[in-house]
Amino acid sequence: MTDSDDPTVGELSEGAILRRILDRIGPSQALVGPGDDAAVLSAPDGRVVATTDTLVHGPDFRLAWSSAFDLGWKSAAVNLADVAAMGARPTALLVALAMPDDTRLSWVEGLADGLRAACDELAPGCAVEGGDLTVSDTLTIAVTALGSLDGREPVLRSGARPGDVVAVAGELGQAARGLQILFERLTDAEGVPILMEREFLQSLPTGAHAMAVMMQLRPRPPVSMGAVAAIDGATAMMDISDGLALDASRMADASGVTIDIESRWLGPEPERALSGGEDHSLLVAFRGTPPPHGWRVIGSVHERGDVSITVDGIPYAGRRGWDPYRDWDAARG
């Protein structure tokens, strides 16, 4: 493809860029979709779950490692997980994109493809229904996700009670492991990211290494399980974005309890499972045992003690959790 076939966004009008995006994000699910000043969405039970997250080149991703499709997928997935964590069904995304002038149109199209693919696979029926375009020296992707409770009450992080079991759906620690692999294998002597070649994943020692990298670049939160948990009587729930230990302590603090995690259920690398972030799995408390199908028990809820979280009955003293400024080495794009 020549440069004339793939112009930069600085060479095009906003309308031309929008037309190319709209051609790729799929059909609207809204009452009034993209094309007007605002979308009009249905709210069947009169309530709307809303969340937003921003990915910035530097603290949140590296263009050397993430394709446009990867970033479209990830920016959708992290927001869909937050909606799911309330027990809701995602219904719409609004995407604001700030790009340098020299960004190629093909890159924008790839981002739109990733957004659509993530919605289609993780939250069927959800679609991009609007957004904004602007210019910035630093590539920034801001997504707002909306969802419907479908007549149910939201599942809050404050509802866990002594006697509940604690369970998860999704991976623990894999995204952090993938990021470690990228920093170890794809940076030069000065720590500058090296462009990921297509063959990189095949060059890794095992398929597990490749899977961990892909979990970092394209997280796969169990979005549909959020509504399932609500229907099955979850007492508390939240998205594990900053690591199991930190997010479990947040649930414990909000609920006024202590959560004990059993390390035997955390796999071969329990410390990584406790401290790693960006998996966007779901942490749930259920009344009674065993939990419904699809969840794996990792601990239990107790009366509030001196600390919010224990591991095998001992106050947790390890690394508390994910910090993008530390874990992405604090660099800027």
Secondary structure, DSSP 8 states (H G I E B T S, - for coil): --TTTS-BGGGS-HHHHHHHHHTTS----SSB-TTSSS-B---TTS--EEEEEEEEBTTTB-TTT--HHHHHHHHHHHHHHHHHTTT-EEEEEEEEEEE-TT-BHHHHHHHHHHHHHHHHHHSTT-EEEEEEEEE-SS-EEEEEEEEE-TTS----TT---TTEEEEEES-SSHHHHHHHHHHHHSB-TT--B----TTHHHHSSSHHHHHHHHHHHS----THHHHHHHHTTEEEEEEESS-HHHHHHHHHHHHTEEEEE-GGGS-S-HHHHHH-----EEEEEEESSS--TT-EEEEEEEE--SSSEEETTEE--S-----HHHHTTT---
